[in-house]
Structures are given as C-alpha cells and as structure tokens.
Amino acid sequence: MREDILKVASQQFAQYGFKKTTLTDIASSLGKQKTALYYYFKNKESIFSEIISIEAESLVNQLGQILLEDSDEVTKLQNYLNARIKIMSEIAERYKVLKDELFFLLPDIEKARTPYHTMECEALSSLLESGRTKGVFSLNNPKQMATTIVNILKGLEIPMYIREDMGQDEEEVYGFVSLIVKGLTK
C-alpha cells in the first residue's frame, strides 16, 4: 500500500503540482479514504519527502553504477557528468508543473536529498582520487573537488526546471562536460 500511495502521489504532484494535490485526491485515486493514508504518512509533506528520497536514491545508484564501470577515469567522469545532467533533465521534465512552487519546496527537497548528496560526493571523490593517483587528474583535494562538481551540477537543476530545453541541448551539455573534464585532466 505504501508503494501505491507513493506512485499515485508522484503522478498527482507531476500532474497538478504540490499545492493543488491533496491527500483526499491521492486517497480517492487509490479507492481509499484519506484517513487510510495516515497509517503510512503523517501528511502530504512527508509523502513528498519520501518521493524525493526515492528519486535521489535512484539517482545515486545509477551514478554509482557508472562510476563502477570497467573504463578509464576520464571516460567514467564524462559518463557520470552526462548521465547526471540527463537524469536531472528527465526529472525536471516530469515535474515541470512544480516550477512555480520550486522555491517554496526547495528547503524540503534539499533536506530529503542531503544523505544522497553526501553519498554522491563520496563516490565521485573516490573516482577523482583514483585518477589523481594514476596521474590522470591534476587536483590537490579530490574530496573538495567532488563536492564542488556536485554543487555545480545541483546549481544547474534550478535552470532545468525554469528553462525547459536546458540539459537537452547536446552542444551545451558537451561544452559543460568538456569544461569540467579538461579542467581536471593533465
């Protein structure tokens, strides 16, 4: 039932936005009464946070798989950057109805994503350290650089919600990825 609630709520948020989606709407779509939802979630905000956590976990897992690929560090970094932009662009597209509410929702989104942000930084830091050790990357502090790169990528997320074509322009993405990779490689 919990998964059904999350699935329906995600669809409702994507279609109507956060403010216009009610617990009654979610429950009705499931053929339940609103009170049935309270067994699993205390309010609409907790449902939304859980959806954000699930999406963040999925993002980190997908990116983690890329960083574990059997390829050189430069290719892994390029694949990571391209995938990160693509995945976030897809999420922005799916939830584009939320763009008017984004700044209202941002504190809750960031709170739900914090542990996954840390995991992403650690995974990227490992890749950068490996590349530094092999003499591929020129950097002093892989952990700090990983955090910087992840924060830059997170900074692109807001324009992805506002500018519907951002993250989809191949030349723009290629230029960004090249800038990061060339800036790190010897």
C-alpha positions as CSV (number, residue, x, y, z in Angstrom):
1,M,0.0,0.0,0.0
2,R,2.8,2.4,0.9
3,E,4.4,2.0,-2.6
4,D,0.9,2.5,-4.2
5,I,0.5,5.8,-2.3
6,L,3.9,7.0,-3.4
7,K,3.3,6.1,-7.0
8,V,-0.1,7.8,-7.1
9,A,1.2,10.8,-5.2
10,S,4.1,11.2,-7.6
11,Q,1.7,11.1,-10.5
12,Q,-0.6,13.7,-8.8
13,F,2.3,16.0,-8.0
14,A,3.6,15.8,-11.5
15,Q,0.2,16.5,-13.0
16,Y,-1.3,19.1,-10.6
17,G,1.7,20.4,-8.6
18,F,2.3,20.2,-4.8
19,K,-0.2,22.8,-3.6
20,K,-3.1,21.5,-5.8
21,T,-2.6,17.9,-4.8
22,T,-4.5,16.9,-1.7
23,L,-4.4,13.8,0.5
24,T,-8.1,13.4,-0.5
25,D,-7.1,13.3,-4.2
26,I,-4.4,10.7,-3.5
27,A,-6.7,8.6,-1.4
28,S,-9.5,8.8,-4.0
29,S,-7.2,7.6,-6.7
30,L,-6.5,4.6,-4.6
31,G,-10.1,4.0,-3.8
32,K,-9.4,4.7,-0.1
33,Q,-10.4,7.3,2.5
34,K,-7.9,10.0,3.4
35,T,-7.6,8.6,6.9
36,A,-6.1,5.4,5.4
37,L,-3.1,7.4,4.3
38,Y,-2.3,8.5,7.8
39,Y,-1.4,4.9,8.7
40,Y,1.7,5.3,6.3
41,F,2.4,9.0,6.3
42,K,1.7,11.9,8.7
43,N,1.0,14.4,6.0
44,K,1.4,15.4,2.3
45,E,4.8,16.9,3.0
46,S,6.1,13.5,4.3
47,I,4.8,11.8,1.2
48,F,6.6,14.4,-1.0
49,S,9.8,14.0,1.0
50,E,9.7,10.2,0.6
51,I,9.3,10.6,-3.2
52,I,12.3,13.0,-3.3
53,S,14.3,10.5,-1.3
54,I,13.4,7.6,-3.6
55,E,14.4,9.7,-6.7
56,A,17.6,10.8,-5.0
57,E,18.5,7.2,-4.1
58,S,17.8,6.1,-7.7
59,L,20.0,8.9,-9.0
60,V,22.9,8.0,-6.7
61,N,22.5,4.3,-7.6
62,Q,22.5,5.0,-11.3
63,L,25.5,7.3,-11.0
64,G,27.3,4.8,-8.7
65,Q,27.0,2.1,-11.4
66,I,28.6,4.4,-13.9
67,L,31.5,5.1,-11.5
68,L,32.0,1.3,-11.1
69,E,32.2,0.7,-14.9
70,D,35.3,-1.0,-16.2
71,S,36.7,2.0,-18.1
72,D,39.3,4.7,-17.5
73,E,38.7,7.6,-15.1
74,V,38.2,10.2,-17.8
75,T,35.5,8.1,-19.5
76,K,33.9,7.4,-16.2
77,L,33.9,11.1,-15.3
78,Q,32.4,12.0,-18.7
79,N,29.7,9.3,-18.4
80,Y,28.9,10.4,-14.9
81,L,28.5,14.1,-15.9
82,N,26.4,13.2,-19.0
83,A,24.2,10.8,-17.0
84,R,23.7,13.3,-14.1
85,I,22.6,16.0,-16.5
86,K,20.3,13.6,-18.4
87,I,18.7,12.2,-15.3
88,M,18.1,15.6,-13.7
89,S,16.7,16.9,-17.0
90,E,14.2,14.0,-17.1
91,I,13.2,14.6,-13.5
92,A,12.8,18.3,-14.3
93,E,10.6,17.5,-17.3
94,R,8.5,15.0,-15.3
95,Y,7.8,17.6,-12.6
96,K,7.8,20.7,-14.7
97,V,4.4,21.6,-13.3
98,L,6.2,22.2,-10.0
99,K,8.3,25.0,-11.3
100,D,6.1,27.7,-9.9
101,E,6.4,26.1,-6.5
102,L,10.1,25.2,-6.7
103,F,11.4,27.9,-4.3
104,F,8.7,27.1,-1.8
105,L,9.6,23.3,-2.0
106,L,13.4,23.7,-2.2
107,P,14.1,23.5,1.6
108,D,12.2,20.2,1.8
109,I,13.8,18.9,-1.3
110,E,17.3,19.7,0.0
111,K,16.6,18.2,3.4
112,A,15.4,14.9,1.8
113,R,18.4,14.8,-0.6
114,T,21.1,15.6,2.0
115,P,22.2,12.0,2.7
116,Y,22.3,11.2,-1.1
117,H,24.3,14.3,-1.8
118,T,26.9,13.1,0.6
119,M,26.9,9.6,-1.0
120,E,27.3,11.2,-4.4
121,C,30.2,13.4,-3.3
122,E,32.0,10.4,-1.7
123,A,31.6,8.2,-4.8
124,L,32.8,11.0,-7.1
125,S,35.7,11.7,-4.7
126,S,36.8,8.1,-5.0
127,L,36.9,8.4,-8.8
128,L,38.9,11.7,-8.6
129,E,41.3,10.2,-6.1
130,S,41.9,7.2,-8.3
131,G,42.5,9.4,-11.3
132,R,44.9,11.6,-9.3
133,T,46.8,8.5,-8.1
134,K,47.2,7.3,-11.7
135,G,48.3,10.8,-12.8
136,V,45.2,11.4,-15.0
137,F,43.7,14.2,-13.0
138,S,45.5,17.2,-11.7
139,L,44.0,18.3,-8.4
140,N,45.0,18.7,-4.8
141,N,41.9,17.8,-2.9
142,P,39.6,15.2,-4.6
143,K,37.0,15.4,-1.8
144,Q,36.7,19.2,-2.2
145,M,36.7,19.0,-6.0
146,A,34.0,16.3,-5.9
147,T,31.8,18.5,-3.6
148,T,32.4,21.4,-5.9
149,I,31.4,19.5,-9.0
150,V,28.3,18.0,-7.4
151,N,27.3,21.5,-6.2
152,I,27.8,22.9,-9.7
153,L,25.6,20.2,-11.1
154,K,22.9,20.9,-8.4
155,G,23.1,24.5,-9.3
156,L,22.1,23.6,-12.9
157,E,18.9,21.9,-11.6
158,I,17.1,25.2,-11.0
159,P,17.5,26.4,-14.6
160,M,16.5,22.9,-15.8
161,Y,13.1,23.5,-14.1
162,I,12.8,27.0,-15.4
163,R,14.3,26.6,-18.9
164,E,12.6,23.6,-20.4
165,D,15.3,23.0,-23.0
166,M,18.2,23.0,-20.6
167,G,20.0,19.7,-20.3
168,Q,18.6,18.7,-23.6
169,D,20.9,20.8,-25.8
170,E,23.7,18.4,-26.8
171,E,26.2,21.1,-27.6
172,E,25.6,22.9,-24.3
173,V,25.9,19.6,-22.3
174,Y,29.0,18.6,-24.3
175,G,30.6,22.1,-23.6
176,F,29.9,21.8,-19.9
177,V,31.2,18.2,-19.7
178,S,34.3,19.2,-21.7
179,L,35.0,22.2,-19.4
180,I,35.0,20.0,-16.3
181,V,36.9,17.1,-17.8
182,K,39.6,19.3,-19.5
183,G,39.9,21.3,-16.4
184,L,40.8,18.2,-14.4
185,T,43.0,16.3,-16.8
186,K,46.7,16.7,-17.2
